[in-house]
Amino acid sequence: MAGSDTGLRTEVETQRKEIGAFGAFVTWALLVGLTTISYLITVAHLGEWGFGIALVIGAVKAVLVAGIFMQLFAERFTTRIILIVVALFIVILVTMVTLDPLTRHTFPPTPEPPPPAASEHPR
């Protein structure tokens, strides 16, 4: 009985998709291209849009590295769901940290600083 179980495991394991040298090269080329685009965005000074675009590019690069080089695309769904849950928790954490100062109210309001006295300014 144990022999048939190991035969089943090797059969299932051999059905995994391998990316091969060409797939690794294409992924590497995409990563280099995205890095170049990310650098050009910093040189272009896009203002507020630059940070958001850089985050999207970084997320795409992270998915490529995790999916291709760490072979998560070839794993079972139960293994991939862990990565999805971790990414979801990171998004929730970043969202909560970002919204905290925006929703915080100080009571009483911060007083205005007093105007400088005339004796403090040298002539």
DRENLUMVEX-785248 format. One record per residue: residue number from 0; residue in three letters; x, y, z of N, C-alpha, C, O in turn. Coordinates in steps of 0.001 Angstrom, whole numbers. Example, Ala and Ser with C-alpha at 12.3 -4.5 7.8 and 13.67 -1.06 7.14 Angstrom:
BEGIN
[0 'ala' [13190 -5690 7800] [12300 -4500 7800] [13200 -3300 7800] [14236 -3319 8465]]
[1 'ser' [12850 -2250 7080] [13670 -1060 7140] [12900 30 7870] [13409 1138 8039]]
This chain:
BEGIN
[0 'met' [805 -1188 0] [0 0 0] [858 1266 0] [525 2262 -643]]
[1 'ala' [1969 1204 735] [2836 2378 819] [3508 2656 -522] [3760 3816 -847]]
[2 'gly' [3802 1632 -1300] [4455 1819 -2595] [3565 2557 -3575] [4051 3375 -4356]]
[3 'ser' [2252 2279 -3547] [1354 2971 -4465] [1184 4429 -4073] [945 5279 -4930]]
[4 'asp' [1306 4727 -2778] [1182 6102 -2316] [2353 6952 -2818] [2142 8079 -3264]]
[5 'thr' [3565 6438 -2752] [4711 7197 -3245] [4666 7327 -4763] [5115 8336 -5306]]
[6 'gly' [4142 6341 -5446] [3999 6444 -6893] [3030 7540 -7273] [3237 8239 -8265]]
[7 'leu' [1972 7698 -6493] [1004 8758 -6741] [1636 10130 -6507] [1397 11064 -7272]]
[8 'arg' [2432 10249 -5466] [3071 11524 -5177] [4031 11931 -6293] [4025 13087 -6716]]
[9 'thr' [4837 11021 -6764] [5773 11385 -7821] [5032 11710 -9106] [5478 12555 -9882]]
[10 'glu' [3906 11048 -9339] [3113 11343 -10524] [2541 12750 -10448] [2550 13480 -11440]]
[11 'val' [2046 13132 -9285] [1486 14468 -9110] [2598 15511 -9168] [2421 16571 -9767]]
[12 'glu' [3733 15222 -8554] [4825 16177 -8552] [5403 16388 -9951] [5887 17479 -10252]]
[13 'thr' [5365 15383 -10797] [5893 15551 -12150] [4943 16344 -13037] [5339 16791 -14113]]
[14 'gln' [3703 16525 -12609] [2751 17297 -13393] [2909 18802 -13175] [2231 19591 -13833]]
[15 'arg' [3786 19208 -12269] [4010 20625 -12024] [4612 21280 -13252] [5401 20675 -13978]]
[16 'lys' [4228 22522 -13468] [4741 23269 -14611] [6121 23823 -14273] [6323 24390 -13199]]
[17 'glu' [7038 23661 -15165] [8370 24236 -15026] [8471 25404 -16006] [7983 25315 -17132]]
[18 'ile' [9095 26486 -15584] [9150 27650 -16466] [10251 27528 -17503] [10127 28076 -18598]]
[19 'gly' [11296 26841 -17191] [12385 26656 -18144] [13254 27890 -18273] [13006 28920 -17646]]
[20 'ala' [14281 27760 -19104] [15244 28850 -19270] [14625 30037 -20002] [14911 31187 -19667]]
[21 'phe' [13786 29771 -20992] [13172 30861 -21739] [12231 31665 -20853] [12233 32895 -20900]]
[22 'gly' [11425 30980 -20045] [10513 31669 -19130] [11258 32494 -18096] [10834 33595 -17745]]
[23 'ala' [12383 31951 -17605] [13183 32703 -16643] [13795 33936 -17299] [13861 34996 -16677]]
[24 'phe' [14240 33810 -18542] [14814 34949 -19251] [13761 36020 -19515] [14034 37209 -19352]]
[25 'val' [12556 35608 -19924] [11483 36577 -20181] [11112 37294 -18879] [10901 38506 -18879]]
[26 'thr' [11034 36557 -17785] [10726 37180 -16496] [11825 38151 -16090] [11541 39250 -15613]]
[27 'trp' [13074 37751 -16276] [14194 38636 -15965] [14122 39903 -16814] [14337 41003 -16306]]
[28 'ala' [13821 39754 -18106] [13715 40918 -18989] [12578 41838 -18543] [12716 43061 -18589]]
[29 'leu' [11465 41260 -18115] [10361 42078 -17598] [10783 42832 -16341] [10457 44009 -16185]]
[30 'leu' [11501 42166 -15450] [11961 42819 -14225] [12924 43961 -14535] [12849 45020 -13912]]
[31 'val' [13830 43753 -15495] [14754 44818 -15881] [13984 45972 -16523] [14279 47137 -16260]]
[32 'gly' [13010 45655 -17354] [12190 46693 -17978] [11398 47496 -16954] [11328 48722 -17041]]
[33 'leu' [10804 46810 -15989] [10051 47510 -14951] [10964 48354 -14071] [10578 49439 -13635]]
[34 'thr' [12169 47864 -13809] [13127 48656 -13038] [13532 49905 -13803] [13677 50975 -13213]]
[35 'thr' [13715 49777 -15102] [14055 50934 -15933] [12912 51948 -15933] [13149 53151 -15816]]
[36 'ile' [11691 51474 -16064] [10528 52365 -16031] [10437 53055 -14676] [10138 54246 -14604]]
[37 'ser' [10692 52318 -13610] [10661 52895 -12266] [11711 53996 -12116] [11440 55037 -11519]]
[38 'tyr' [12895 53767 -12650] [13944 54793 -12602] [13549 56019 -13420] [13737 57152 -12977]]
[39 'leu' [13004 55793 -14609] [12610 56922 -15459] [11491 57739 -14818] [11407 58949 -15030]]
[40 'ile' [10642 57094 -14045] [9580 57820 -13348] [10174 58741 -12293] [9698 59862 -12109]]
[41 'thr' [11215 58277 -11596] [11838 59142 -10592] [12548 60325 -11241] [12598 61408 -10657]]
[42 'val' [13091 60137 -12423] [13768 61227 -13118] [12754 62224 -13679] [13040 63417 -13771]]
[43 'ala' [11570 61735 -14054] [10560 62585 -14683] [9855 63506 -13692] [9215 64471 -14111]]
[44 'his' [9953 63240 -12395] [9318 64063 -11358] [7820 64226 -11636] [7356 65317 -11967]]
[45 'leu' [7083 63143 -11500] [5648 63162 -11770] [4821 63666 -10599] [3592 63686 -10678]]
[46 'gly' [5457 64065 -9538] [4723 64589 -8389] [4055 63478 -7603] [4667 62452 -7310]]
[47 'glu' [2785 63696 -7264] [2045 62723 -6469] [1825 61409 -7218] [1752 60350 -6594]]
[48 'trp' [1723 61462 -8512] [1477 60251 -9297] [2681 59314 -9288] [2520 58099 -9407]]
[49 'gly' [3866 59858 -9151] [5079 59047 -9193] [5112 57984 -8114] [5526 56854 -8372]]
[50 'phe' [4680 58328 -6903] [4693 57375 -5801] [3717 56235 -6046] [4054 55074 -5811]]
[51 'gly' [2521 56544 -6510] [1522 55505 -6789] [1948 54577 -7912] [1759 53363 -7833]]
[52 'ile' [2522 55152 -8954] [2990 54338 -10076] [4144 53443 -9633] [4223 52280 -10029]]
[53 'ala' [5040 53992 -8806] [6161 53188 -8302] [5668 52038 -7429] [6238 50948 -7470]]
[54 'leu' [4619 52264 -6641] [4054 51183 -5831] [3445 50086 -6694] [3605 48901 -6403]]
[55 'val' [2755 50475 -7742] [2165 49482 -8645] [3264 48671 -9336] [3166 47449 -9444]]
[56 'ile' [4294 49351 -9794] [5409 48656 -10447] [6083 47708 -9462] [6424 46580 -9819]]
[57 'gly' [6277 48158 -8227] [6866 47295 -7206] [6013 46076 -6914] [6543 44984 -6712]]
[58 'ala' [4695 46247 -6888] [3800 45113 -6648] [3865 44115 -7803] [3868 42905 -7577]]
[59 'val' [3916 44615 -9038] [4020 43721 -10197] [5332 42939 -10154] [5364 41743 -10442]]
[60 'lys' [6414 43633 -9791] [7709 42949 -9696] [7689 41899 -8592] [8261 40821 -8757]]
[61 'ala' [7043 42195 -7476] [6952 41222 -6385] [6159 39992 -6804] [6525 38868 -6458]]
[62 'val' [5076 40199 -7546] [4274 39065 -8025] [5080 38228 -9011] [5015 36999 -8969]]
[63 'leu' [5833 38866 -9890] [6661 38119 -10837] [7716 37283 -10124] [7914 36113 -10453]]
[64 'val' [8394 37881 -9147] [9431 37138 -8431] [8818 35991 -7640] [9318 34867 -7684]]
[65 'ala' [7737 36270 -6915] [7111 35213 -6110] [6490 34135 -6988] [6586 32948 -6675]]
[66 'gly' [5866 34532 -8064] [5175 33555 -8896] [6078 32726 -9773] [5860 31524 -9922]]
[67 'ile' [7083 33337 -10356] [7946 32631 -11297] [9171 32043 -10609] [9386 30831 -10652]]
[68 'phe' [9973 32891 -9976] [11227 32402 -9417] [11024 31560 -8161] [11780 30619 -7916]]
[69 'met' [9997 31894 -7355] [9702 31069 -6185] [8721 29946 -6535] [8363 29140 -5675]]
[70 'gln' [8294 29897 -7783] [7439 28855 -8345] [6099 28726 -7622] [5577 27621 -7472]]
[71 'leu' [5547 29849 -7177] [4244 29802 -6522] [3114 29594 -7523] [2051 29095 -7154]]
[72 'phe' [3326 29968 -8784] [2290 29723 -9790] [2117 28235 -10060] [1048 27809 -10497]]
[73 'ala' [3143 27446 -9809] [3074 26006 -10056] [2621 25229 -8816] [2410 24019 -8895]]
[74 'glu' [2471 25900 -7682] [2077 25222 -6444] [574 25004 -6389] [-189 25533 -7198]]
[75 'arg' [178 24209 -5410] [-1247 23976 -5183] [-1900 25253 -4673] [-1216 26176 -4229]]
[76 'phe' [-3218 25300 -4740] [-3951 26493 -4305] [-3773 26750 -2815] [-3717 27906 -2395]]
[77 'thr' [-3683 25702 -2012] [-3533 25900 -574] [-2227 26604 -237] [-2167 27349 740]]
[78 'thr' [-1206 26387 -1009] [53 27096 -791] [-59 28542 -1251] [475 29441 -602]]
[79 'arg' [-737 28772 -2346] [-889 30132 -2875] [-1796 30984 -2005] [-1616 32199 -1922]]
[80 'ile' [-2779 30352 -1352] [-3710 31127 -531] [-2996 31787 633] [-3419 32844 1100]]
[81 'ile' [-1916 31177 1108] [-1151 31779 2197] [-557 33102 1739] [-613 34088 2475]]
[82 'leu' [2 33143 554] [557 34383 23] [-536 35433 -161] [-316 36613 114]]
[83 'ile' [-1691 35018 -616] [-2797 35955 -818] [-3247 36539 513] [-3492 37741 606]]
[84 'val' [-3360 35713 1538] [-3783 36193 2854] [-2750 37135 3449] [-3114 38152 4041]]
[85 'val' [-1471 36818 3305] [-415 37696 3813] [-466 39045 3099] [-356 40087 3745]]
[86 'ala' [-631 39040 1790] [-719 40296 1034] [-1941 41100 1476] [-1869 42324 1587]]
[87 'leu' [-3058 40425 1728] [-4263 41105 2187] [-4034 41760 3549] [-4460 42894 3770]]
[88 'phe' [-3369 41057 4458] [-3082 41640 5766] [-2141 42834 5657] [-2287 43799 6408]]
[89 'ile' [-1191 42790 4749] [-289 43926 4564] [-1063 45126 4024] [-833 46255 4458]]
[90 'val' [-1973 44895 3089] [-2794 45993 2558] [-3655 46592 3663] [-3781 47813 3757]]
[91 'ile' [-4250 45742 4503] [-5070 46244 5606] [-4217 47053 6573] [-4641 48118 7023]]
[92 'leu' [-3024 46570 6899] [-2138 47279 7821] [-1736 48644 7270] [-1799 49646 7984]]
[93 'val' [-1328 48687 6015] [-918 49962 5415] [-2097 50923 5341] [-1933 52120 5577]]
[94 'thr' [-3282 50414 5018] [-4473 51258 4957] [-4804 51852 6321] [-5100 53042 6428]]
[95 'met' [-4755 51031 7354] [-5073 51527 8689] [-4038 52535 9184] [-4395 53531 9814]]
[96 'val' [-2759 52284 8902] [-1721 53227 9314] [-1869 54546 8565] [-1618 55610 9131]]
[97 'thr' [-2270 54490 7309] [-2445 55707 6519] [-3661 56500 6968] [-3616 57729 7025]]
[98 'leu' [-4749 55806 7287] [-5977 56493 7673] [-5953 57017 9103] [-6731 57913 9433]]
[99 'asp' [-5090 56491 9954] [-5071 56896 11358] [-4824 58392 11533] [-5613 59044 12217]]
[100 'pro' [-3779 58968 10954] [-3592 60413 11159] [-4660 61254 10476] [-4943 62370 10912]]
[101 'leu' [-5255 60731 9413] [-6275 61506 8704] [-7571 61597 9491] [-8313 62569 9343]]
[102 'thr' [-7856 60614 10317] [-9116 60593 11059] [-8939 61029 12508] [-9926 61106 13240]]
[103 'arg' [-7727 61315 12943] [-7479 61685 14336] [-7808 63160 14537] [-7407 64015 13748]]
[104 'his' [-8549 63439 15614] [-8892 64815 15968] [-8244 65128 17309] [-8278 64310 18229]]
[105 'thr' [-7661 66300 17414] [-7066 66701 18681] [-8053 67572 19433] [-8639 68488 18856]]
[106 'phe' [-8242 67297 20713] [-9151 68071 21553] [-8375 68568 22749] [-7809 67733 23456]]
[107 'pro' [-8301 69796 23025] [-8734 70930 22222] [-7786 71155 21048] [-6699 70579 21011]]
[108 'pro' [-8188 71982 20097] [-7303 72234 18950] [-5975 72823 19396] [-5891 73489 20428]]
[109 'thr' [-4960 72577 18622] [-3629 73079 18929] [-3644 74606 18847] [-4080 75165 17840]]
[110 'pro' [-3169 75291 19907] [-3201 76765 19870] [-2166 77321 18892] [-1143 76696 18612]]
[111 'glu' [-2463 78493 18393] [-1546 79172 17486] [-362 79698 18294] [-540 80129 19433]]
[112 'pro' [832 79670 17729] [1982 80226 18472] [1844 81745 18579] [1312 82394 17679]]
[113 'pro' [2328 82301 19687] [2207 83765 19841] [3120 84480 18862] [4146 83932 18460]]
[114 'pro' [2764 85689 18476] [3629 86454 17563] [4939 86794 18268] [4963 86962 19487]]
[115 'pro' [6018 86894 17513] [7300 87218 18154] [7287 88614 18763] [6684 89540 18220]]
[116 'ala' [7949 88746 19878] [8036 90045 20538] [8993 90959 19784] [9862 90488 19049]]
[117 'ala' [8835 92248 19965] [9660 93207 19244] [11111 93131 19676] [12001 93446 18886]]
[118 'ser' [11376 92719 20914] [12760 92686 21407] [13529 91478 20840] [14756 91439 20924]]
[119 'glu' [12832 90513 20275] [13484 89317 19734] [14123 89563 18377] [15007 88806 17975]]
[120 'his' [13702 90601 17659] [14225 90884 16330] [15355 91892 16425] [15127 93031 16834]]
[121 'pro' [16572 91501 16058] [17670 92493 16066] [17523 93473 14911] [16980 93139 13858]]
[122 'arg' [18011 94676 15125] [17911 95697 14069] [19194 95889 13384] [19290 96708 12471]]
